[in-house]
Amino acid sequence: MNLTQEDWISQFEADENAVILDVRTEDEYNDGIIENAINIDIHKGQDFIAELESLDKNKNYYVYCRSGARSAKACEIMKELGFENAFNLLGGILDWDGEVVAPE
């Protein structure tokens, strides 16, 4: 499901079962992330699927990339894998007005 930045943030902040997922490359991830995001690069193909499969499907995933295209695809893949809730950030980190932090 695609969410505007405002809806994505308000829904995420009210969600005790939320995980932020960054599907960009490691280099992009290292340039700065939305706080507490975990990184699984969608370009890894089968490894991307395998890493998704290791995640808890009962959690709610807030997914972003650079512009919103890769994360939309990631949400589709997650739905096919049986994830109930995967929310795409429209516009990606390019349109993000919130804080961007360095990964730990």
C-alpha positions in Angstrom: 0.0 0.0 0.0 1.3 3.4 -0.9 1.3 6.1 1.8 2.1 9.8 1.6 4.9 10.9 3.9 2.4 12.3 6.4 0.3 9.1 6.6 3.4 6.9 6.7 4.9 8.9 9.6 1.6 9.1 11.6 0.8 5.5 11.1 4.4 4.4 11.9 4.5 6.4 15.1 1.3 5.0 16.3 2.3 1.4 15.4 3.9 -0.7 18.2 4.5 -3.5 15.7 6.4 -1.4 13.2 9.7 -2.1 11.3 11.3 0.4 8.9 12.8 -1.3 5.9 15.3 0.4 3.6 15.6 -1.5 0.3 18.4 0.6 -1.2 21.9 -0.5 -1.9 24.4 -0.6 1.0 26.2 2.5 -0.4 22.9 4.5 -0.5 22.1 3.2 3.0 25.4 4.4 4.3 24.7 7.9 3.0 21.9 8.3 5.5 18.8 6.5 6.7 15.5 7.1 8.4 16.2 6.3 12.0 16.1 2.6 13.0 15.8 1.4 9.5 17.1 -2.1 8.6 18.7 -2.5 5.1 17.9 -5.3 2.7 19.0 -4.4 -0.9 16.2 -5.3 -3.4 18.9 -5.7 -6.1 20.2 -8.8 -4.4 17.6 -10.9 -6.1 17.2 -14.3 -4.5 19.2 -13.1 -1.4 16.6 -10.3 -1.0 13.8 -13.0 -1.0 15.8 -15.1 1.5 16.4 -12.2 3.8 12.7 -11.2 3.7 11.7 -14.8 4.5 13.7 -14.5 7.7 11.6 -11.6 8.9 8.6 -11.8 11.2 5.6 -11.7 8.8 3.3 -10.5 11.7 5.0 -7.2 12.0 4.1 -4.1 9.9 6.8 -3.0 7.5 7.3 0.6 6.5 9.4 0.4 3.3 11.3 3.1 1.5 14.0 3.6 -1.1 15.4 6.6 -3.0 12.3 7.6 -4.9 9.6 5.1 -4.0 9.9 2.8 -7.1 12.0 0.0 -5.6 10.1 0.1 -2.4 6.8 -0.2 -4.2 8.2 -3.3 -5.9 9.5 -4.6 -2.6 6.0 -4.2 -1.1 4.5 -6.3 -4.0 7.1 -9.0 -3.4 6.4 -9.0 0.4 2.7 -9.3 -0.3 3.4 -12.4 -2.5 5.5 -13.9 0.3 2.6 -13.6 2.8 3.4 -10.3 4.6 0.1 -8.8 5.6 1.2 -5.2 6.0 3.9 -3.5 3.9 3.6 0.3 3.4 5.5 2.1 0.7 6.7 5.6 1.3 5.7 7.6 -1.7 8.5 9.8 -3.0 11.1 7.9 -1.1 13.9 9.5 0.9 14.3 12.1 -1.8 11.0 13.7 -0.6 11.6 12.9 3.0 11.3 16.0 5.3 12.2 14.2 8.5 15.5 13.5 10.0 18.1 11.5 8.2 20.7 9.8 10.4 23.9 7.8 9.8 23.5 4.0 10.2 24.9 2.6 13.4 
